[in-house]
């Protein structure tokens, strides 16, 4: 439960399939640069880099729209985020 993280120093974990490409005007859009795109069975895995240089993988089903290069923006499905205690590394909530 997210309320269990209130007041704690946390790390957020995001699975590649919980991220998706959105328009720049989308509230909360995260600016990234697309570095590479790789077909992988029924998925397409895209490597992006944040403005701070962090590499992130984005996964989507083959045949669905994405961004193949250059500047892009991501959104996060917050309900799918995983929270971890920064000190212990233990997952917070269920």
N, C-alpha and C positions, 0 to 999 in steps of 0.2 A: 504494500500500500504506500502511495507517495507520501502520505502524512507521516509515516515512520521516518522519513528522511529530513523532516523539518528541523533546522538547527544543527544538522550534522554536515561534516565535510564529506562530500560524496563524489564519486566518479560515475559518469553515465556510460552505459554500454548500449550500442545500437547495432542490430543485425542488418546486413546489407539490404535485405528485402523490406525493411521498415523505412527506407529512404526512397524518395521519388523526386524526379525532376519537375520543377514548377516554373511559372513565369516570375520574372524579377519583381513584379508588382504584388506577388502573393505575400500576405502578412507572415513575417517570420522567416522569409526565404534566406537561405544561407548561400552567399556567393562562393563559387568554386571554379576551378579550371579543369576541364576534362583532359586527362593525360593519355588514357588508352582505353580501348573497348575490346573485350574478348568474348566470342560466342563460346558457351559451355553447356553442351547438351541442350536442354529446353530453356536455358537462361542466357542472358547477356550480362556479363559482369563488366562494370565500368569503374576504372580507377580515376578518382578525382583528387584534387589538392585544394585545401582551404587557403585563404589569404595568409594564414599563419604558417603554411607549409605542411600541415598535417595531411597524410594520405588517408583516404576513405574509399571503401568499396561500396558500390551501389549495384544491386542485383534486380533484374526485372525479367519477366517471361519474354522469350523470343517473339518477335513480331509486334511488340508494343513500342510506342514512341519513346525516344530517349534523346540524348544529346551525344553526338559523335565526336565533337571536338570544340575547343575554344572555351569561352566563358559560358557558365551555366549557373543555375540556382537549384538548391535542394530544399525539400521540406522533410520534416521528421514526423512520423506517426508517434506522438508522445505517449499514447497508451501502450505502445510496444517497447518503450525504453526500459532498460534494466538499470537499477541503481545499486551501487556497491559502496560500502564503507571505505573511505580513503585509507584509513590506518590499517584495518584488518584485511581488506579485500573481500569480506563476506558480503553476499547479496543481501540487500535490504528489502523486506517484504516478500511476497510469494510470486 
